[in-house]
């Protein structure tokens, strides 16, 4: 586990000690005992009674200083200070304040880690990145000259969420995610760096909460040329070393193998693997190793070394030279599947359409068209007769007369029934 949390960063622990006014001699005694972070102070001295015992038996009778030649030296405090005097002093109060802060900070981070709800929201900050870089350089990683050789916080966070912690997703992180710190800052100024999206989830205590969700956008330029490929793979090797999930030397060997097979001499009529084919192999290799890591079997560094030392593994055949006429096998086939509710493609619709009907050889003769009855002469003929002058007015008068006659007849019938 790496220094992904504030509780594991020595620089933060030292800054809090200076802020609380811890005496330099007392802090050096803590350092000599291996207490150099919040986590080591709170978990090694796990109770209030143990803290008082530790102050009485260890801190009160000892002192320390840094010698330019011999380094850190501890000795018996001179003049001797009684415990009754020391426990009421400001030095003891400063150490108690530092211990209480360490305890609360560790408790908060452990609760988040154990719950699993916030484990996917691991976010590497600049203090953690600086601390991890210092530790990685001490283990043998080359010192980065500038921000162009340092991994970005985005790359460290994406890789940490994939490989570190109980909530790790064990997914393959594409090479385009390994940005340099210089690229990340330039993207932030331009406003094009992908940000996490929020989603509403239901917690264990049946409460709604907002949780960050990783974006699937790849911010970096595609690694389709040798220069970009080398840069992305170098940043990945540094990320692996800083997160302590893989050694820088192991990934440098793997990347040198990739470059070697791309630039290797091949017989006439053959071609070496392309960059896309190398990327396909790299993805298949990591997915195979991550499948074992998800079962808590082995380590990432051990899986990569196993494949590097065994060239007879069938996966390496993906990088063998092939016939020059063979297309690039690293280019993925376009997905043509359809989602539910979409209109089928023209080809698919044509396959499912019924066969066209065959026309009869001797079609039946057309039936004689029925003529319209003429309103003037009451006969069926074409063209129709021309309306005489006042024809429509005469029709309306006749219709009105018929309606009046009908009403008059209805009145007479009603009156006759009433008499009866």
TORKOL-4160 file (C-alpha; in steps of 0.2 Angstrom, whole numbers, padded with zeros to 4 digits, m for minus):
420
<pt num="1" X="0000" Y="0000" Z="0000"/>
<pt num="2" X="0007" Y="0017" Z="m0005"/>
<pt num="3" X="0005" Y="0034" Z="0003"/>
<pt num="4" X="m0011" Y="0038" Z="m0005"/>
<pt num="5" X="m0019" Y="0045" Z="0011"/>
<pt num="6" X="m0014" Y="0059" Z="0022"/>
<pt num="7" X="m0010" Y="0048" Z="0036"/>
<pt num="8" X="0005" Y="0040" Z="0027"/>
<pt num="9" X="0014" Y="0056" Z="0022"/>
<pt num="10" X="0029" Y="0060" Z="0033"/>
<pt num="11" X="0030" Y="0078" Z="0027"/>
<pt num="12" X="0012" Y="0081" Z="0033"/>
<pt num="13" X="0016" Y="0074" Z="0050"/>
<pt num="14" X="0031" Y="0085" Z="0051"/>
<pt num="15" X="0021" Y="0100" Z="0046"/>
<pt num="16" X="0008" Y="0097" Z="0060"/>
<pt num="17" X="0022" Y="0094" Z="0073"/>
<pt num="18" X="0029" Y="0111" Z="0069"/>
<pt num="19" X="0012" Y="0119" Z="0069"/>
<pt num="20" X="0008" Y="0112" Z="0086"/>
<pt num="21" X="0025" Y="0117" Z="0093"/>
<pt num="22" X="0032" Y="0100" Z="0097"/>
<pt num="23" X="0050" Y="0102" Z="0103"/>
<pt num="24" X="0063" Y="0097" Z="0090"/>
<pt num="25" X="0072" Y="0085" Z="0103"/>
<pt num="26" X="0055" Y="0076" Z="0106"/>
<pt num="27" X="0052" Y="0075" Z="0087"/>
<pt num="28" X="0069" Y="0067" Z="0084"/>
<pt num="29" X="0066" Y="0054" Z="0098"/>
<pt num="30" X="0050" Y="0050" Z="0089"/>
<pt num="31" X="0059" Y="0048" Z="0072"/>
<pt num="32" X="0073" Y="0037" Z="0080"/>
<pt num="33" X="0059" Y="0025" Z="0085"/>
<pt num="34" X="0052" Y="0024" Z="0068"/>
<pt num="35" X="0037" Y="0036" Z="0071"/>
<pt num="36" X="0037" Y="0047" Z="0056"/>
<pt num="37" X="0018" Y="0048" Z="0051"/>
<pt num="38" X="0001" Y="0050" Z="0058"/>
<pt num="39" X="m0002" Y="0031" Z="0055"/>
<pt num="40" X="0013" Y="0025" Z="0064"/>
<pt num="41" X="0010" Y="0037" Z="0079"/>
<pt num="42" X="m0008" Y="0033" Z="0081"/>
<pt num="43" X="m0008" Y="0014" Z="0078"/>
<pt num="44" X="0008" Y="0010" Z="0088"/>
<pt num="45" X="0002" Y="0020" Z="0103"/>
<pt num="46" X="m0016" Y="0014" Z="0101"/>
<pt num="47" X="m0024" Y="0021" Z="0118"/>
<pt num="48" X="m0023" Y="0036" Z="0129"/>
<pt num="49" X="m0016" Y="0026" Z="0143"/>
<pt num="50" X="m0002" Y="0020" Z="0132"/>
<pt num="51" X="0002" Y="0037" Z="0127"/>
<pt num="52" X="0004" Y="0043" Z="0144"/>
<pt num="53" X="0015" Y="0028" Z="0148"/>
<pt num="54" X="0025" Y="0032" Z="0132"/>
<pt num="55" X="0028" Y="0050" Z="0137"/>
<pt num="56" X="0033" Y="0045" Z="0154"/>
<pt num="57" X="0045" Y="0031" Z="0150"/>
<pt num="58" X="0052" Y="0036" Z="0133"/>
<pt num="59" X="0050" Y="0054" Z="0129"/>
<pt num="60" X="0053" Y="0062" Z="0146"/>
<pt num="61" X="0070" Y="0054" Z="0150"/>
<pt num="62" X="0077" Y="0055" Z="0133"/>
<pt num="63" X="0083" Y="0069" Z="0121"/>
<pt num="64" X="0090" Y="0069" Z="0103"/>
<pt num="65" X="0099" Y="0080" Z="0090"/>
<pt num="66" X="0106" Y="0078" Z="0072"/>
<pt num="67" X="0124" Y="0077" Z="0071"/>
<pt num="68" X="0132" Y="0082" Z="0054"/>
<pt num="69" X="0143" Y="0067" Z="0054"/>
<pt num="70" X="0135" Y="0053" Z="0064"/>
<pt num="71" X="0117" Y="0058" Z="0060"/>
<pt num="72" X="0103" Y="0056" Z="0073"/>
<pt num="73" X="0109" Y="0053" Z="0091"/>
<pt num="74" X="0098" Y="0050" Z="0106"/>
<pt num="75" X="0104" Y="0052" Z="0124"/>
<pt num="76" X="0098" Y="0054" Z="0142"/>
<pt num="77" X="0090" Y="0071" Z="0145"/>
<pt num="78" X="0102" Y="0083" Z="0154"/>
<pt num="79" X="0097" Y="0090" Z="0166"/>
<pt num="80" X="0085" Y="0077" Z="0172"/>
<pt num="81" X="0066" Y="0082" Z="0171"/>
<pt num="82" X="0054" Y="0074" Z="0183"/>
<pt num="83" X="0038" Y="0066" Z="0176"/>
<pt num="84" X="0027" Y="0077" Z="0187"/>
<pt num="85" X="0035" Y="0092" Z="0179"/>
<pt num="86" X="0035" Y="0086" Z="0161"/>
<pt num="87" X="0017" Y="0080" Z="0160"/>
<pt num="88" X="0011" Y="0098" Z="0164"/>
<pt num="89" X="0023" Y="0106" Z="0152"/>
<pt num="90" X="0019" Y="0113" Z="0134"/>
<pt num="91" X="0030" Y="0100" Z="0126"/>
<pt num="92" X="0019" Y="0086" Z="0133"/>
<pt num="93" X="0003" Y="0095" Z="0128"/>
<pt num="94" X="0010" Y="0097" Z="0110"/>
<pt num="95" X="0013" Y="0079" Z="0109"/>
<pt num="96" X="m0004" Y="0075" Z="0115"/>
<pt num="97" X="m0012" Y="0086" Z="0102"/>
<pt num="98" X="m0002" Y="0078" Z="0088"/>
<pt num="99" X="m0007" Y="0061" Z="0094"/>
<pt num="100" X="m0026" Y="0065" Z="0095"/>
<pt num="101" X="m0025" Y="0072" Z="0077"/>
<pt num="102" X="m0016" Y="0056" Z="0071"/>
<pt num="103" X="m0029" Y="0045" Z="0079"/>
<pt num="104" X="m0044" Y="0055" Z="0072"/>
<pt num="105" X="m0036" Y="0055" Z="0055"/>
<pt num="106" X="m0032" Y="0037" Z="0054"/>
<pt num="107" X="m0049" Y="0032" Z="0061"/>
<pt num="108" X="m0058" Y="0042" Z="0048"/>
<pt num="109" X="m0048" Y="0035" Z="0033"/>
<pt num="110" X="m0050" Y="0017" Z="0040"/>
<pt num="111" X="m0069" Y="0019" Z="0041"/>
<pt num="112" X="m0069" Y="0025" Z="0023"/>
<pt num="113" X="m0058" Y="0011" Z="0017"/>
<pt num="114" X="m0068" Y="m0003" Z="0027"/>
<pt num="115" X="m0085" Y="0003" Z="0021"/>
<pt num="116" X="m0081" Y="0002" Z="0003"/>
<pt num="117" X="m0092" Y="0016" Z="m0002"/>
<pt num="118" X="m0078" Y="0029" Z="m0004"/>
<pt num="119" X="m0064" Y="0017" Z="m0009"/>
<pt num="120" X="m0067" Y="0020" Z="m0027"/>
<pt num="121" X="m0065" Y="0039" Z="m0024"/>
<pt num="122" X="m0046" Y="0037" Z="m0021"/>
<pt num="123" X="m0038" Y="0053" Z="m0027"/>
<pt num="124" X="m0020" Y="0056" Z="m0027"/>
<pt num="125" X="m0015" Y="0074" Z="m0022"/>
<pt num="126" X="0001" Y="0084" Z="m0025"/>
<pt num="127" X="0008" Y="0080" Z="m0007"/>
<pt num="128" X="0005" Y="0062" Z="m0009"/>
<pt num="129" X="0013" Y="0062" Z="m0027"/>
<pt num="130" X="0028" Y="0071" Z="m0020"/>
<pt num="131" X="0030" Y="0059" Z="m0006"/>
<pt num="132" X="0028" Y="0044" Z="m0017"/>
<pt num="133" X="0041" Y="0051" Z="m0029"/>
<pt num="134" X="0054" Y="0053" Z="m0016"/>
<pt num="135" X="0051" Y="0035" Z="m0010"/>
<pt num="136" X="0052" Y="0029" Z="m0028"/>
<pt num="137" X="0069" Y="0038" Z="m0031"/>
<pt num="138" X="0076" Y="0030" Z="m0015"/>
<pt num="139" X="0071" Y="0013" Z="m0022"/>
<pt num="140" X="0080" Y="0016" Z="m0039"/>
<pt num="141" X="0069" Y="0026" Z="m0050"/>
<pt num="142" X="0078" Y="0039" Z="m0061"/>
<pt num="143" X="0075" Y="0056" Z="m0054"/>
<pt num="144" X="0063" Y="0066" Z="m0065"/>
<pt num="145" X="0072" Y="0082" Z="m0072"/>
<pt num="146" X="0056" Y="0092" Z="m0075"/>
<pt num="147" X="0037" Y="0091" Z="m0075"/>
<pt num="148" X="0038" Y="0083" Z="m0093"/>
<pt num="149" X="0045" Y="0067" Z="m0085"/>
<pt num="150" X="0033" Y="0067" Z="m0070"/>
<pt num="151" X="0017" Y="0057" Z="m0070"/>
<pt num="152" X="0001" Y="0068" Z="m0069"/>
<pt num="153" X="m0011" Y="0067" Z="m0054"/>
<pt num="154" X="m0024" Y="0061" Z="m0066"/>
<pt num="155" X="m0013" Y="0046" Z="m0071"/>
<pt num="156" X="m0009" Y="0041" Z="m0053"/>
<pt num="157" X="m0027" Y="0043" Z="m0048"/>
<pt num="158" X="m0033" Y="0032" Z="m0063"/>
<pt num="159" X="m0020" Y="0018" Z="m0060"/>
<pt num="160" X="m0023" Y="0019" Z="m0041"/>
<pt num="161" X="m0042" Y="0016" Z="m0043"/>
<pt num="162" X="m0038" Y="0001" Z="m0054"/>
<pt num="163" X="m0025" Y="m0008" Z="m0044"/>
<pt num="164" X="m0024" Y="m0001" Z="m0026"/>
<pt num="165" X="m0036" Y="m0004" Z="m0011"/>
<pt num="166" X="m0050" Y="m0016" Z="m0007"/>
<pt num="167" X="m0061" Y="m0007" Z="m0020"/>
<pt num="168" X="m0049" Y="m0009" Z="m0034"/>
<pt num="169" X="m0058" Y="m0012" Z="m0051"/>
<pt num="170" X="m0043" Y="m0022" Z="m0059"/>
<pt num="171" X="m0046" Y="m0014" Z="m0076"/>
<pt num="172" X="m0033" Y="m0011" Z="m0089"/>
<pt num="173" X="m0028" Y="0008" Z="m0090"/>
<pt num="174" X="m0025" Y="0013" Z="m0108"/>
<pt num="175" X="m0009" Y="0022" Z="m0113"/>
<pt num="176" X="m0018" Y="0038" Z="m0117"/>
<pt num="177" X="m0022" Y="0040" Z="m0098"/>
<pt num="178" X="m0003" Y="0042" Z="m0094"/>
<pt num="179" X="m0001" Y="0060" Z="m0095"/>
<pt num="180" X="0014" Y="0070" Z="m0089"/>
<pt num="181" X="0012" Y="0083" Z="m0076"/>
<pt num="182" X="0016" Y="0097" Z="m0089"/>
<pt num="183" X="0002" Y="0090" Z="m0100"/>
<pt num="184" X="m0011" Y="0090" Z="m0086"/>
<pt num="185" X="m0007" Y="0108" Z="m0081"/>
<pt num="186" X="m0009" Y="0114" Z="m0099"/>
<pt num="187" X="m0025" Y="0104" Z="m0101"/>
<pt num="188" X="m0032" Y="0112" Z="m0085"/>
<pt num="189" X="m0028" Y="0129" Z="m0091"/>
<pt num="190" X="m0037" Y="0126" Z="m0108"/>
<pt num="191" X="m0051" Y="0118" Z="m0099"/>
<pt num="192" X="m0051" Y="0101" Z="m0108"/>
<pt num="193" X="m0045" Y="0089" Z="m0094"/>
<pt num="194" X="m0059" Y="0076" Z="m0092"/>
<pt num="195" X="m0067" Y="0077" Z="m0075"/>
<pt num="196" X="m0076" Y="0064" Z="m0064"/>
<pt num="197" X="m0095" Y="0064" Z="m0066"/>
<pt num="198" X="m0106" Y="0063" Z="m0051"/>
<pt num="199" X="m0120" Y="0050" Z="m0048"/>
<pt num="200" X="m0133" Y="0048" Z="m0035"/>
<pt num="201" X="m0132" Y="0031" Z="m0025"/>
<pt num="202" X="m0141" Y="0023" Z="m0010"/>
<pt num="203" X="m0129" Y="0020" Z="0004"/>
<pt num="204" X="m0130" Y="0006" Z="0017"/>
<pt num="205" X="m0140" Y="0017" Z="0029"/>
<pt num="206" X="m0153" Y="0020" Z="0015"/>
<pt num="207" X="m0148" Y="0038" Z="0012"/>
<pt num="208" X="m0145" Y="0046" Z="m0005"/>
<pt num="209" X="m0127" Y="0052" Z="m0008"/>
<pt num="210" X="m0117" Y="0059" Z="m0022"/>
<pt num="211" X="m0102" Y="0048" Z="m0028"/>
<pt num="212" X="m0089" Y="0052" Z="m0041"/>
<pt num="213" X="m0089" Y="0041" Z="m0057"/>
<pt num="214" X="m0074" Y="0040" Z="m0068"/>
<pt num="215" X="m0075" Y="0047" Z="m0085"/>
<pt num="216" X="m0071" Y="0035" Z="m0100"/>
<pt num="217" X="m0063" Y="0049" Z="m0110"/>
<pt num="218" X="m0045" Y="0047" Z="m0114"/>
<pt num="219" X="m0037" Y="0064" Z="m0113"/>
<pt num="220" X="m0020" Y="0060" Z="m0121"/>
<pt num="221" X="m0015" Y="0060" Z="m0139"/>
<pt num="222" X="m0016" Y="0042" Z="m0147"/>
<pt num="223" X="0000" Y="0033" Z="m0145"/>
<pt num="224" X="0001" Y="0029" Z="m0164"/>
<pt num="225" X="0019" Y="0034" Z="m0166"/>
<pt num="226" X="0036" Y="0029" Z="m0158"/>
<pt num="227" X="0039" Y="0045" Z="m0149"/>
<pt num="228" X="0022" Y="0046" Z="m0141"/>
<pt num="229" X="0023" Y="0027" Z="m0137"/>
<pt num="230" X="0039" Y="0029" Z="m0128"/>
<pt num="231" X="0033" Y="0044" Z="m0118"/>
<pt num="232" X="0017" Y="0035" Z="m0112"/>
<pt num="233" X="0026" Y="0019" Z="m0108"/>
<pt num="234" X="0039" Y="0029" Z="m0098"/>
<pt num="235" X="0026" Y="0038" Z="m0088"/>
<pt num="236" X="0017" Y="0021" Z="m0085"/>
<pt num="237" X="0033" Y="0013" Z="m0078"/>
<pt num="238" X="0035" Y="0028" Z="m0066"/>
<pt num="239" X="0017" Y="0027" Z="m0060"/>
<pt num="240" X="0019" Y="0008" Z="m0057"/>
<pt num="241" X="0035" Y="0012" Z="m0046"/>
<pt num="242" X="0027" Y="0026" Z="m0037"/>
<pt num="243" X="0011" Y="0016" Z="m0032"/>
<pt num="244" X="0022" Y="0001" Z="m0028"/>
<pt num="245" X="0012" Y="m0011" Z="m0039"/>
<pt num="246" X="0027" Y="m0014" Z="m0051"/>
<pt num="247" X="0045" Y="m0010" Z="m0052"/>
<pt num="248" X="0052" Y="0003" Z="m0064"/>
<pt num="249" X="0065" Y="m0009" Z="m0070"/>
<pt num="250" X="0053" Y="m0023" Z="m0074"/>
<pt num="251" X="0042" Y="m0011" Z="m0085"/>
<pt num="252" X="0058" Y="m0004" Z="m0093"/>
<pt num="253" X="0062" Y="m0022" Z="m0098"/>
<pt num="254" X="0045" Y="m0025" Z="m0105"/>
<pt num="255" X="0045" Y="m0008" Z="m0115"/>
<pt num="256" X="0062" Y="m0012" Z="m0122"/>
<pt num="257" X="0056" Y="m0029" Z="m0128"/>
<pt num="258" X="0042" Y="m0019" Z="m0137"/>
<pt num="259" X="0053" Y="m0007" Z="m0145"/>
<pt num="260" X="0065" Y="m0022" Z="m0150"/>
<pt num="261" X="0052" Y="m0032" Z="m0159"/>
<pt num="262" X="0045" Y="m0016" Z="m0168"/>
<pt num="263" X="0063" Y="m0012" Z="m0175"/>
<pt num="264" X="0069" Y="m0030" Z="m0177"/>
<pt num="265" X="0075" Y="m0035" Z="m0194"/>
<pt num="266" X="0064" Y="m0048" Z="m0203"/>
<pt num="267" X="0066" Y="m0059" Z="m0218"/>
<pt num="268" X="0061" Y="m0053" Z="m0236"/>
<pt num="269" X="0042" Y="m0053" Z="m0238"/>
<pt num="270" X="0038" Y="m0052" Z="m0219"/>
<pt num="271" X="0035" Y="m0037" Z="m0208"/>
<pt num="272" X="0037" Y="m0034" Z="m0189"/>
<pt num="273" X="0022" Y="m0031" Z="m0178"/>
<pt num="274" X="0015" Y="m0014" Z="m0179"/>
<pt num="275" X="0012" Y="m0002" Z="m0165"/>
<pt num="276" X="m0006" Y="m0006" Z="m0164"/>
<pt num="277" X="m0002" Y="m0025" Z="m0163"/>
<pt num="278" X="0010" Y="m0021" Z="m0149"/>
<pt num="279" X="m0003" Y="m0012" Z="m0140"/>
<pt num="280" X="m0015" Y="m0026" Z="m0143"/>
<pt num="281" X="m0002" Y="m0038" Z="m0135"/>
<pt num="282" X="0001" Y="m0026" Z="m0120"/>
<pt num="283" X="m0018" Y="m0025" Z="m0117"/>
<pt num="284" X="m0020" Y="m0044" Z="m0117"/>
<pt num="285" X="m0005" Y="m0047" Z="m0106"/>
<pt num="286" X="m0011" Y="m0035" Z="m0092"/>
<pt num="287" X="m0029" Y="m0042" Z="m0093"/>
<pt num="288" X="m0022" Y="m0059" Z="m0091"/>
<pt num="289" X="m0012" Y="m0054" Z="m0076"/>
<pt num="290" X="m0026" Y="m0043" Z="m0068"/>
<pt num="291" X="m0037" Y="m0058" Z="m0069"/>
<pt num="292" X="m0026" Y="m0067" Z="m0057"/>
<pt num="293" X="m0024" Y="m0051" Z="m0046"/>
<pt num="294" X="m0043" Y="m0050" Z="m0044"/>
<pt num="295" X="m0042" Y="m0067" Z="m0036"/>
<pt num="296" X="m0029" Y="m0061" Z="m0024"/>
<pt num="297" X="m0016" Y="m0072" Z="m0032"/>
<pt num="298" X="0001" Y="m0066" Z="m0036"/>
<pt num="299" X="0007" Y="m0048" Z="m0039"/>
<pt num="300" X="0007" Y="m0037" Z="m0055"/>
<pt num="301" X="0026" Y="m0036" Z="m0055"/>
<pt num="302" X="0028" Y="m0055" Z="m0053"/>
<pt num="303" X="0016" Y="m0059" Z="m0067"/>
<pt num="304" X="0025" Y="m0047" Z="m0079"/>
<pt num="305" X="0042" Y="m0055" Z="m0074"/>
<pt num="306" X="0035" Y="m0072" Z="m0077"/>
<pt num="307" X="0030" Y="m0068" Z="m0095"/>
<pt num="308" X="0047" Y="m0059" Z="m0098"/>
<pt num="309" X="0056" Y="m0075" Z="m0093"/>
<pt num="310" X="0046" Y="m0087" Z="m0103"/>
<pt num="311" X="0046" Y="m0084" Z="m0121"/>
<pt num="312" X="0037" Y="m0100" Z="m0125"/>
<pt num="313" X="0020" Y="m0093" Z="m0118"/>
<pt num="314" X="0008" Y="m0093" Z="m0132"/>
<pt num="315" X="0004" Y="m0075" Z="m0130"/>
<pt num="316" X="0021" Y="m0070" Z="m0137"/>
<pt num="317" X="0016" Y="m0077" Z="m0154"/>
<pt num="318" X="0006" Y="m0061" Z="m0156"/>
<pt num="319" X="0022" Y="m0052" Z="m0159"/>
<pt num="320" X="0030" Y="m0064" Z="m0171"/>
<pt num="321" X="0034" Y="m0057" Z="m0189"/>
<pt num="322" X="0020" Y="m0060" Z="m0201"/>
<pt num="323" X="0018" Y="m0060" Z="m0220"/>
<pt num="324" X="0019" Y="m0042" Z="m0227"/>
<pt num="325" X="0002" Y="m0043" Z="m0235"/>
<pt num="326" X="m0007" Y="m0047" Z="m0219"/>
<pt num="327" X="m0017" Y="m0032" Z="m0213"/>
<pt num="328" X="m0014" Y="m0024" Z="m0196"/>
<pt num="329" X="m0021" Y="m0036" Z="m0183"/>
<pt num="330" X="m0021" Y="m0022" Z="m0170"/>
<pt num="331" X="m0035" Y="m0013" Z="m0178"/>
<pt num="332" X="m0051" Y="m0018" Z="m0170"/>
<pt num="333" X="m0066" Y="m0022" Z="m0180"/>
<pt num="334" X="m0080" Y="m0009" Z="m0180"/>
<pt num="335" X="m0095" Y="m0014" Z="m0169"/>
<pt num="336" X="m0111" Y="m0016" Z="m0179"/>
<pt num="337" X="m0123" Y="m0022" Z="m0166"/>
<pt num="338" X="m0139" Y="m0013" Z="m0164"/>
<pt num="339" X="m0147" Y="m0007" Z="m0148"/>
<pt num="340" X="m0165" Y="m0010" Z="m0143"/>
<pt num="341" X="m0177" Y="0002" Z="m0151"/>
<pt num="342" X="m0166" Y="0007" Z="m0166"/>
<pt num="343" X="m0172" Y="0006" Z="m0184"/>
<pt num="344" X="m0164" Y="m0009" Z="m0192"/>
<pt num="345" X="m0151" Y="m0006" Z="m0206"/>
<pt num="346" X="m0156" Y="m0006" Z="m0224"/>
<pt num="347" X="m0147" Y="m0023" Z="m0227"/>
<pt num="348" X="m0156" Y="m0031" Z="m0213"/>
<pt num="349" X="m0173" Y="m0025" Z="m0218"/>
<pt num="350" X="m0170" Y="m0031" Z="m0235"/>
<pt num="351" X="m0166" Y="m0048" Z="m0229"/>
<pt num="352" X="m0182" Y="m0049" Z="m0219"/>
<pt num="353" X="m0194" Y="m0041" Z="m0232"/>
<pt num="354" X="m0206" Y="m0053" Z="m0241"/>
<pt num="355" X="m0203" Y="m0059" Z="m0259"/>
<pt num="356" X="m0211" Y="m0047" Z="m0272"/>
<pt num="357" X="m0227" Y="m0054" Z="m0279"/>
<pt num="358" X="m0227" Y="m0060" Z="m0297"/>
<pt num="359" X="m0238" Y="m0051" Z="m0309"/>
<pt num="360" X="m0250" Y="m0062" Z="m0319"/>
<pt num="361" X="m0246" Y="m0065" Z="m0338"/>
<pt num="362" X="m0264" Y="m0061" Z="m0344"/>
<pt num="363" X="m0270" Y="m0047" Z="m0333"/>
<pt num="364" X="m0289" Y="m0046" Z="m0333"/>
<pt num="365" X="m0297" Y="m0032" Z="m0343"/>
<pt num="366" X="m0301" Y="m0016" Z="m0334"/>
<pt num="367" X="m0320" Y="m0014" Z="m0328"/>
<pt num="368" X="m0330" Y="m0001" Z="m0337"/>
<pt num="369" X="m0330" Y="0015" Z="m0327"/>
<pt num="370" X="m0347" Y="0020" Z="m0320"/>
<pt num="371" X="m0354" Y="0036" Z="m0326"/>
<pt num="372" X="m0360" Y="0050" Z="m0315"/>
<pt num="373" X="m0379" Y="0055" Z="m0315"/>
<pt num="374" X="m0382" Y="0072" Z="m0322"/>
<pt num="375" X="m0392" Y="0084" Z="m0310"/>
<pt num="376" X="m0401" Y="0092" Z="m0325"/>
<pt num="377" X="m0407" Y="0078" Z="m0336"/>
<pt num="378" X="m0406" Y="0064" Z="m0323"/>
<pt num="379" X="m0397" Y="0053" Z="m0335"/>
<pt num="380" X="m0379" Y="0046" Z="m0334"/>
<pt num="381" X="m0368" Y="0053" Z="m0347"/>
<pt num="382" X="m0352" Y="0063" Z="m0349"/>
<pt num="383" X="m0349" Y="0077" Z="m0351"/>
<pt num="384" X="m0363" Y="0083" Z="m0339"/>
<pt num="385" X="m0376" Y="0096" Z="m0344"/>
<pt num="386" X="m0373" Y="0114" Z="m0341"/>
<pt num="387" X="m0383" Y="0121" Z="m0327"/>
<pt num="388" X="m0397" Y="0133" Z="m0333"/>
<pt num="389" X="m0398" Y="0150" Z="m0326"/>
<pt num="390" X="m0406" Y="0150" Z="m0308"/>
<pt num="391" X="m0404" Y="0131" Z="m0307"/>
<pt num="392" X="m0396" Y="0132" Z="m0289"/>
<pt num="393" X="m0409" Y="0144" Z="m0283"/>
<pt num="394" X="m0423" Y="0134" Z="m0289"/>
<pt num="395" X="m0416" Y="0118" Z="m0280"/>
<pt num="396" X="m0415" Y="0128" Z="m0264"/>
<pt num="397" X="m0433" Y="0134" Z="m0265"/>
<pt num="398" X="m0439" Y="0116" Z="m0269"/>
<pt num="399" X="m0429" Y="0110" Z="m0254"/>
<pt num="400" X="m0436" Y="0123" Z="m0243"/>
<pt num="401" X="m0454" Y="0120" Z="m0249"/>
<pt num="402" X="m0452" Y="0101" Z="m0245"/>
<pt num="403" X="m0446" Y="0105" Z="m0228"/>
<pt num="404" X="m0461" Y="0116" Z="m0224"/>
<pt num="405" X="m0473" Y="0104" Z="m0231"/>
<pt num="406" X="m0466" Y="0090" Z="m0220"/>
<pt num="407" X="m0467" Y="0101" Z="m0205"/>
<pt num="408" X="m0485" Y="0106" Z="m0209"/>
<pt num="409" X="m0489" Y="0088" Z="m0211"/>
<pt num="410" X="m0482" Y="0083" Z="m0194"/>
<pt num="411" X="m0492" Y="0097" Z="m0185"/>
<pt num="412" X="m0508" Y="0091" Z="m0193"/>
<pt num="413" X="m0504" Y="0073" Z="m0187"/>
<pt num="414" X="m0501" Y="0080" Z="m0169"/>
<pt num="415" X="m0517" Y="0089" Z="m0169"/>
<pt num="416" X="m0527" Y="0074" Z="m0175"/>
<pt num="417" X="m0519" Y="0063" Z="m0162"/>
<pt num="418" X="m0523" Y="0076" Z="m0148"/>
<pt num="419" X="m0542" Y="0077" Z="m0153"/>
<pt num="420" X="m0543" Y="0058" Z="m0153"/>
